[in-house]
Amino acid sequence: MPLTEAESTSTTPEVPLPQPLPRPVRRAVSRKQRVAAADSSSTTQPAPIIDKAVFLRKFTENALLQVKEGNHEEYSKLVKVFLYSQRETNITPEQYVQDVTPWISAVSANVSALGISYRELVGAILYSDWIAAPDDKFVHRYSTLILQIVSAHPAWVPQAMSALVRWFVYGAQASEVAVAPAVHDRLHALLEQVYRAIPTCGASMAAAITDAHPFRTAKANIQVLFLQNVLRTLDYAIGLRREVLHTVLNRIIHVDVEVQIEIEDLGSADEGDDDDDDDDDTGPNFDTADEEGIFEFEEDEVDKPVPVDSDSEEEEEEDSEDDDDDSDSGSDISNTSRLGKIKFSAKRVVAKLDAIMSTLFTWLEQHSQPDELTQEMPEATSQLFLVFLDLFNTVVLPTFKSRYTQFFVFYLCAKDPQYADVFLGTMMGAVGEPVRCGTPGQASALTKVAAASYLSSFVARARFLAGENVRNVIGVLVQWACAYLEWQEQLQREAEEESQRRQPHPWAKTYAQAAANINGGVRNSSSSALTADFERHAVFYAVTQAIIYMFCFRWRDMAEAPGGGPVVESELDNLRWCNEIEGIQRIVFSKLNPLRACSSAIAHQFAQVASQTNFMFCYAVLQQNRRTGSETKEQNDSETPTQSNLLRTELETFFPFDPMLLPISRQFIDDIYLQWQEVGEEASSDEEDNNSELNDEVEVVDQMVA
């Protein structure tokens, strides 16, 4: 029911109107309100301040501009911000991160201006120890800055690569070991980004790796760290594999040759004790290290200081004043001390080479695994093998005294039979054609002799090589040697016919000419014939030695029992020999007399094996060569070094796949390596027996392991 007007007015409460305040009070309140309003406005709307990021960006921009005007004051302050080295400053890594972080954005905003005029600033940025900082976000921002710099200015790529590659050896110090893996992960992440962003940076990366490679005298842990990171770069920088691996193999060969020099020094220091034993040449011994003890050492032994016997030095000085007996005693002590120092030095170099080679083998093992489905080698592995084969031809093959470096190709060939076929074919191609080996260049002759040595040693030692392949290789070499003999016989007939046409009538000879021919001419020609023949027929002798060397190791693959089937070691009469070796008799008994030019150790071993298997008998040739060889040997030893002597030395001493004696690296080789097996000795398949054979069997004589 609606209310009446009177009722509605009575229910609404009356609100009293505000009464005006006295004037003084109102004025005071107004002043307070104004003060409060002023205070509230000052808190809610602060006075504008300069943003730090903007300030640093402007500061950087002005500093770079002032450089062009000749003012370097602000620029120098900017450079000092990025100068940081963990070893040369007292600033903690955390403080460094806090100080540099705001400047990264400032420089990044001005990266387009960082031309060649600002090498000090760019150098400070690149060579700072930023990569070892503890903050991952900071490292990411910093690496982004470097990537921006090299992308905007490719001229800085070489310097950036040099600055980054120096971190390859980070972790060599004990204080760096814990963080080294993280540092290397960051490093390769940035290197990969740069490599993919700038396709032309490959040459700079390869050059930086070459320049930063440790010297061969560097410690083993430094060598291994550097090699591990170099090989890691090849996982993403595939286009650099050939160039970088060329450098790697070159450095390994330098250490390898140093091992041989150390061993030769050890042999020279100890040769006085062995002079009495050198006269008894009973034939070759196979597969035992002549330098016993050099390849046996504890893991921490290589870090011990070189022993210096001060007492022996004092005794030596005192002995100079005593009688001759005391002097001899002091000399013996001095020689013993010198021998110990040389042996210790040799062990250090061997340990270094072993660490480097095992690192390379580990990387090869990771990149040579067959496909899980097809069990065949992937195309990437085949391409890698071809790269290594090419490097073998250009780096390893021409190098004399390389003893262990070449085992990388031995290891790869065991991964796929096709790899072994390609390697054998390459070595046969390096030997060349028989009818063109009579007049090669001298450098070419050395390469051909080395190729024949690699061919024979590979076939002899490759356990993974099938018997059919062995027969094919030796068959090709026998055909080569027979073709060479036929060619020489043809040349000899042509020369005799030409000589007969030009020979004067008998009545034209004087008595003096006839006497000279009888007394002196024949003797002189015969005395110099061997040297001249060897230099002329060096490749033929190398091929012949390859044939008889392979026969000594693999004769079981060339024969079968009289009734067919495999050879029985206790029944060696009337063996059936394969057709591929039918020409060996002709080669051995030819006028070129190859057994005289070949290594005496191999010649004696071949004669023994051939006799025990009733293949052929050639002891008479060796006896004849022994009677006539002493005079020639003395003459050759007295001559100055010549190309002929180099050829002879390589033929007599170079057997490139002799036993692998490096303790760690041999673990990659033992299972695919064929040890020497005496005639009549049954082969053992037990791995433990195979390992003991390497220490118990007899090795090739000193020439084969020197």
Salt bridges, closest charged atoms under 4 A:
GLU74 OE2 - LYS77 NZ 3.99
ASP129 OD1 - ARG166 NH2 3.81
ASP136 OD1 - ARG186 NH2 2.58
GLU176 OE2 - ARG87 NH2 2.55
ASP185 OD1 - ARG232 NH2 2.74
GLU192 OE2 - ARG196 NH2 2.96
ASP235 OD1 - HIS367 NE2 2.72
GLU258 OE1 - ARG216 NH1 3.15
GLU264 OE2 - LYS401 NZ 2.83
ASP287 OD1 - ARG461 NH2 2.41
GLU291 OE2 - ARG403 NH1 2.73
GLU301 OE2 - LYS347 NZ 3.19
ASP390 OD2 - ARG242 NE 2.64
GLU433 OE1 - ARG436 NE 3.71
GLU486 OE2 - ARG586 NH1 3.38
GLU489 OE1 - ARG586 NH2 3.61
GLU498 OE1 - ARG501 NH2 2.06
GLU498 OE2 - ARG502 NE 2.74
ASP557 OD2 - ARG554 NE 2.87
GLU560 OE2 - ARG576 NH2 3.16
GLU569 OE2 - ARG556 NE 2.49
ASP637 OD2 - LYS633 NZ 3.00
GLU652 OE2 - ARG648 NH1 3.98
ASP658 OD1 - ARG461 NH2 3.96
ASP670 OD2 - ARG666 NE 3.10
